[in-house]
Amino acid sequence: MVISAKTARNVVGIIGNVISFGMFASPVPTFYRIVKNKATEGFKPDPYLATVLNCLLWVFYGMPFVHPDALLVLTINTIGLVIELIYLAIFFTYSNTKGRKKVVYWLAGEFLFFAVVVLIALLVFHGTKKMSLFVGVLCDIFNIIMYASPLTIMKKVIKTKSVKYMPFYLSLANFLNGSIWTAFALIKFDIFVLVSNGLGMISCAMQLILYAIYYKSTPKDDNDCDGDNAISRTNKVQLSTTTNAPSATA
């Protein structure tokens, strides 16, 4: 029995949706801690604010009038957008005045920017090919900029010869996520999905290689951290997770 390219792409896309959903849900322990302690402590909203804009752009890219064959891109990024807004609502509730202002100002700026993108796409670019080109380029530009975050972590690993700040399972999940969406893009060629996830996959593969190289040189105390430190480390690299997830779901 021969499986058509469309069927294969749908299957891969569904698997990608499941993996990406798991990655969007990965900060739940962090926000459970915030709710439990009724304080944001040292956690920052930056990764989630960045992910909101990322999801907004990919949701627009997935609209049928922009890209007629990107339904699975639309679904997972819509879900991701809702999840990220819930995270930010929790952060806003338990943050101080400065933190709340940051969330409001950044979200206002992001939605204004998104509105401008939508207006330009609808008024200037006509037809799905031109609109998907315009929106897709923007999506990839923002994703590539956001890939700078894992590079700083990788530099720290090389400098300290320790994988303390680069959790293995987080890097592995990102690699699998990038790989599945790269496959999705290759089955029915989509350059914008391919660029985002191809770069994400390569970045995560490099992280895994570094982990293998420096795992043995990491002091045991670094590996036996308590739960609070583990959550803190996860939060520090959360930008890596959230940026890869949406781009990988794109």
N, C-alpha and C positions, 0 to 999 in steps of 0.2 A: 504494500500500500504506500503510495507516494503522498507525502504531506505537502500541501501547497505553501508557497512563501507567505501568503497572507495568514494562514493558520499558524505556521511556525512563529511568525512575528507576534501574533496575538498571544500565543502561549508564553513566549519569552517576555512580552510586555506585562502580562498578568503576574508572572514570577517577579519581575522587576517592581511592580506595584507593591507586592507583599513585602519584599526586602526593604524597599524605600519606606513603607509604612513603619516597619520596625525601627528604622533609623530615625524617622521623625518622632517616634515614641521614646527613643533612648534617653532624652533628658527628664523623663517622668520622675525618677528618683530625686533629681535635683529640685524639682518643683514641689515634690512631696515634702522634702526637707524644709523648703521655704514656708509652705503652708503650716507645717507642724510647728516650726519655730516662730512663725509670724514675723519673719524678718528675712531680707534678701542677703544679709551678711555680706560676703565679699563677691557675690556673684554679679556678673554684668549682663545687661540686656543686649549687648552688641551683636552676638551671634544670631539671636532670634530676630532682631531688627533687620539684619542683612538678609536673612532667609525669607522674610516677608516680601521684600522687593524682588528677590530671586523667583519666588513662587508666583508673584503677580505677573511678572514678565512671561514665565513659562505657561501660565494659565492662558494668557492672551495668545501666545504662540500656538497653543493647542486648540483654539477656537476654530470651528469648521470653516469660517469665512477667512481665516488667516492661513491655516494649514489643514486641508481637508482629510488628512489621514493621521491625526495625532490625538485620537480620543484618549488613549491610555496615558499620554502625557498630561492631558487636561485633568483626568480623574485624580491622579496621585498628587499633582500639584495643588489642586483645589483642596484635597484633604489636608495636605501639608500646610497650606495657608491658614486653614481653620485651626489646626493644632498650634501653629506658631502664634496666632492671635490669642489663643487661650493662655499660652505660656506668658505672653506679654501682659495679659489682663491680670494674671496672678502676680507677676512682678510688680505691676503698677499698684495693686492693692496693698502689698506689703513693703513697698519701697518708701524712701524718704522723699521730701519735696523735690530735691535735685534729680533723683532717679525718675520720678514721675514726669517732670518737665522734659527730660531727655527722651522718654518714650513718646510723649505727645508730639514734641517738635519733630523727631525723626519720622514718626508715622505720617504726620501731616506732610512733611517734605517728600516722603516716598510716594504717597498717594497722589500728590500734586504732579510729581515727575511722571508717574504712571499715566495720569490723565493726559498729560502733554504727549506722551508716546502714543496713546490710543488715538488722540485727535490727529496727530501727524500721519499715522498709519492709515486712518480712514479717509482723510482729506487729500493727502498727497499721493499715496500709493494705491493704485487700483489693480485688482486681481490678486489671487492668492499667492502667485509666484513672487510678485514684488513685495507684498506685505510680509510674507514669511521670511523673505530675504532681510528686510529692514528689522523686523522684530528678532529674528534669529541671530543676526549680527550683534544686536544689543545684549541679548541673553549670553552669548559667548564672551563678549567683552567683560561683562560683570563677573562671570564665572572665572575667567582667566585672572582677573584682578584678585579675586578672593582666594585663588590657589596659593597666593603668597603666604597665607597663614601657616599651612603645614610646612612650608620651607623653613620658617623660623624655628619650628619644633625640631626639624631634621638637623638644622645647624647646631642646635643645642645638644642633640644626641651625640653628634660627632665630636663636639667640643668637650663634653663631659664624659664621653664614653659610657653613657648610661641611658637606658630606655625608660627611666622613671616617668618622664612626662609624655610618653608615647605608648599608651595602652595597646597591647597586641590585638585584642578582639575588636577594638574600634577601627584599627587600621585594616584588619581582615574584612570586617563588614563593609567598609568603604570600598575595598578592592573588589569584593564580590558584587557590590552594587554598581560600580563603574563598569565592570566586565559584562554584566547582564544587559545593561543599557547600551553598551557599545555593540553587543551582538544584535540588539534590537535595531540599532541604527544601520547596521550592515546588511541585514536581511532585505530591507527595502531602503536603499541608501538615503540617509538624511544627514547632510554634512554638519548641520548645527548640533544635532544630538551627538554625532560622532566626535566632534571637536571637544565638546564639554566633557563627555564621559571617557574619551580616549586619554585626555590629559589627566583626568581624575584617576583613572586606572593606573596610568604610569606613575603618578605621584604616590599612590598607595602601594604600588609594587616596590618602589624605592624605600618607602617606610618599612615594609616587611623585610626587605633585604638588610636595612640598617638594624632592624630588631634582631635578626639572626646573627649579625656581626657583633653587636655590642651587648647581647643578652648576658653572656657569661661574664663580661667585665662590669656588669651592674652590681653594686654592692647589695648584699642580701637585705640590708635594711630598707633599700629602695623598693624591693619586691614585696616586703612584708609590712606595707603601710596599713594603717587602720582604715576603717570605713570612711571616716570624714576626709582623710587625705585622698582616698581613692575618688571620692565624689568631686573633690576640688580639682584633681588632675583631669578628670573627665570634662569638667566645666572649662578648664583652660584650653582643651583641644576641641571643645564643642564646635567652634567655628569650622574646623576641618570636617566634622561630621555633617553639619547642616549645609555647608556649601556643596559638599559632594552629593548629598542626597537629592536636593532639588535639581542640580545640574545633571545628576545621573538619572533623574526621573524626567528630565526634559526630553 
